[in-house]
């Protein structure tokens, strides 16, 4: 305890410069703790989302076995744009009082309507949605009954006869399930997401906090050596240094938790793209608070004791500025071990039976990646020392000689500057692998995406507006032949595609033999043809021209178009192609669909669905082969990955800025001494830049190589089609070049124009 109090007294009485460095350490630690709290709270936010969705899920039994007094429910989920729109129709029973779902005080009565706040606002801007919500708005659903603040959800009170005939109607027992029907992120995907966030954020964060704990290391080491020479014990000297670092880390932890609280309040109200939550969802748990308040100071304690080991063991060498010992090589063992693991898994990708991520393999891949990242950091001082010694012994350049000699003497000083940037490039390579694997899982198999809308619900003006939406490649109309509902036989129904040959070629993968202006039979060689749809067979089609019904009898022609539709496709079941000119003017098919076509990437699909929702909000849209809930999940994961990348970039850049600022303060005396003996400012700036660029270049080359190996091992064990991401190499190389340029520019302010001889008066 005496040493701890001594460390705190030295902190308060060591001058303004030391206090500035102390608050710089605290500020850096606060940034790291804020990022740590955000990463630790993301799973809690997702769990809270799923928990509320599970708590409102109806527990039901078959309506056929329910008594006449049972409460009936019917749930409908439709896409409104790219977001799910859920309506729960409730017909109250007479048997007892049914407990309401979370967020409601009572079940709605017939004609009553409870809506979410977002849907309440949407009804004002899109009055057409009122057609989907019969009844009078009675109130709003509380936060306990909504997965997130932006959810489109409604409880609609109705009568039993209105929903009894529907096959999806069920008898309500209670509300609440142990799991969410559609989790915001699938458990298997959440595992990959946690690995990505750990690599993107936690690995650079540990280095960043260590850098903050070792600020002003040279001046503190000289001060500790003086205390050791005055009679303080070895352990006491280490504790004195640890007291300062722990105090800074503890203050930074408190500030970081406060910063996170403010960030949570702001982000919960403004939201992230495709991800919203309530402020209570992101509240700090006791586990997170304990981990931040204990973990960060514990890391600072061990770092502080380790950094004071040299002053405690050999104080005379520190005070006399003796030549330090070369860096140890044991960090290279971690790098070699990690590279051995990831390279081994990469090698299995060249065989016919690549390794998978099942069982122990998943743990070994993660361990190999972490060992590679840690070894990359710890090997840099030794490699920089070897290269600097070699270059300094052979070069004839004054600038290069000064830079290499300084790097040879203090390789660890420059390491603190470049570590964050090196890890940033290493983590970026791994992030590419996670994105590739996730895109493989979520990427549709088709290059195009079809959307089918009921033709009876879309006016001619709306069709024109929908066809002109950004991203729409083609559009067409399908119409179904008329069948007699009184017939006891199963009638054959033909589907006609009303389109030009150009529209057909864009809607299908391949079309051969199409002639504009001709009615032609569509033949898919990969699909069995209906024997009743043959040349010469006639099918009636009912059209409506204003208020008058028009009949069109279509005979299947002998001329054929061989086509290959996508799988799935909205036009794959068409039997005949009909030119638009063959229909009477102003006539509309009585039964059919309006088909739109776009690219299949998730961004375009979301944009098109949002555009359809803006033009025709009440129309039931069928995105052929696409689940709107999956689209929502893709958007959430992309948002979280981008958030992780931003945090990793902030941590890397923050480590660089903190280290550069500290190094500028520490090197003032040395810069002044060299300037007074005649060195020019231009030479000194070149020396400073070279000192940073050399280890940074070594680190970036290692980061690119080891990062690609780690990424490939992750892709190989993931089992996807892509195992070697050669397309990402140019992007990473450009990022590494940008890092070098930024680091070079960041070192220029280290040398100022003003010379203060007072800095070297004692020397």
C-alpha positions, 0 to 999 in steps of 0.5 A: 500500500505504501508503494501505491500511495507513493505512486499516486503522490508522484503522479500529482507532483511530477509537473504539468507534462506528466499530468498531461500524459496521465490524462492522455492515458486516461482518455485513450483508455476511455475510448478503448473501454467504450468500444469494449462495452459496445462489443459486449452489449451487442449480444444483449441487444439482440437477445432483448429483441428476440426475447420480446418477439418470443414473449408475444408469440401466440400459443395456439391449438387447432381451431377445429378442436376449440370450443365455441367460446375460445379466442381465435387468432389469425396472423398475417405477415406481408412485406411492406417494402423490404420490411415485414408488416405483421397483423394479428387478427383477434376474435375474443371468446366468451370463455373467461378473460384471456390475458393480453399479449405484452404491450397491451392492457386488453385484447382488442374488441371487434372494430378496435385496432392497436398499432405500433408507433411506427405504423401509427406514423406510417398511416398518416403518410400512407393512408392506403394502408388503412385498407389492410387494418379495418377498425378504429385505432384504439391505442398504441402497442407498448415497448414490451410488445415490440421487437424494436421501435421501428417494427410494423405490428398491429393487433386487429379486433374482429368477429369470429365469422370473419376468420373462422373459415381461414385455414391458418386460424387457430384457438389462442391458449396464451402468449409467449414462447421460449424462443423467437419465431424468427431470430434477428440473427441466426445462431450459426451466423451469430457465431461467425459474427462474434468471431469477426467482432473479436478479431476486428475489435478485441485484438486491436483493443488489447494492444491499444490499452497496452499502448495507453498504459505505456505512454511516456515510458522513457521518462517514467523509467528514468524516474523509477530508476532514481527511486530504485537507487534511493533504496526502494525494493524491486517489487516496490518500484514495479508497484509504484509504476503500476499505481500510475497506470492503474489510476489512469486505467481506472479513471479511463474505465469510468470515463469510457462507461460514461461515454458508452452510456451517452453513445447508447442513448444517442444511437438508440434514438437515432438508430443504425441502418436496419437496426434499432433498439430501446435504450434499456436494451443497451444498458450496461449489465453488471457483468459488462461493468465488472469486466470493464472496471476490472479487466482494463486496470488489471491489464494496466497493472501487469503492463505497468509492472512489466514496463518497470522491470528494467528500471527495477533490475538495472537502475544504473544502466537506465540513469546512464542511458546504457545501450539496451539489450536486443529484443527477445525472439520468443514473440516469433514462436507465437507467429510461427505457431499461428502461421503453422496452424492457419497454413495447415488448414489452408493446405487441406483446401488443396485436397479433395477433403478440406477441413471443416469448422466442426468440433475442435477444428473451429477452436484451432482456427480461432486459436491460430488466427489469434496467435498469428495476430499476437505474434505479429505484434511481438515479432515486429521489434526483433525484425525491426532491430535486425533490419535496422542494424543491417542497414545502419552498418552498410548505408552511407546516408546520414538520414538513413544512418540516424534513423536506423541507429535510433531504431536499433537502440529503441525498437519498442518505441516505434513499435507502439506507433505502428502496432495499431495500424498493422493490426488494422490491415490484418483485421481488414483481411479477416473481415473480408473473409467473414463478408465473403462467407456470409455473402455465400450463405445469403447470396441468391443462386439467381442473378436476377430477382422476380416480383409478382403483384396481383394484377387486379390490385395494380392500376395502369398508372401504378404499373407505369410507375412500378416499371420505372423504379430504379433497379427494374430491368424488365416488366411483363404481365401474366394472365391465367385462363378461365376455368369453370368453378362448377366443374367437378373435374380438375381443369387444365389452366394455361398461363400466357405471358404478355410481353415482347421478345426483348422483355422475354429475353431479360426475364429468362436465362435464355430464349431462342426463336422468338419473333415479335408480333407473333403468338408462340408456344413456350417450351422449356426442355428441362421441364415436363410439358403438360400434355393438355397444353398442345398445339391446337388446344384452345383456352378462354381468357377473361378480360375487363374493358372498363365495366364490360367483360371481354372474352379472348379465346387463345389457340396454342400455336405450333411455332415455339420459343425454346426458353430456359427460365431462372429457378425460381421464376415468376414466368417459368410456368407460362405456356405461351407468349402473347404480344401486347398488341394482341390484346384489345385496347384498354383491356386488362386481364381479369386474373393474372400478375404484374411481374417485375425483374431486377438484379438479385443483390440484397441492396437492389432487392431492398431498394426495389421492395421499398419502391414498390411499397411507396407506389402501392403500399397495400398490394401483396408483393411476392418476392419470388424465392426470397424471404423478407425476414432473411433480407432484414437479417442480412441488413442487420449483420452487414450493419454490425460488421460495418460497425465492427470495422469502424470501431477497429479503424477508430482503435487503430487510428487512436493508437497511432495518434496517442503514440505519435503525440507521446513520442513527440513529447518524449523525443523533444530533448533528443531532437533539440540536441541533434538540432543544436549540433547542426542537423537541418529540420528537413533531415530530422523530419526525414529521419523521423519518417524513416523510423516509422516507415521501416517497421511499419512496412515490415509489419504491413507486409507480414500483416498482408501475408499472414492476414490472407493466410488466416482469411483463407483458413477461415474460408476453407473450414467454412465450407464455401465455394470461395477459398482463395480471395485473390480479388481482395489483395489489390484493395488491401494493398491500397489500404496498406499504402494509404496507411504508410502515407498517413503514418508518414504525414503523422510523423512530420509534426514531431520536428518543430521549428522552435528550439528550446535548449532548456530541454537538454539543460540537465544533460 
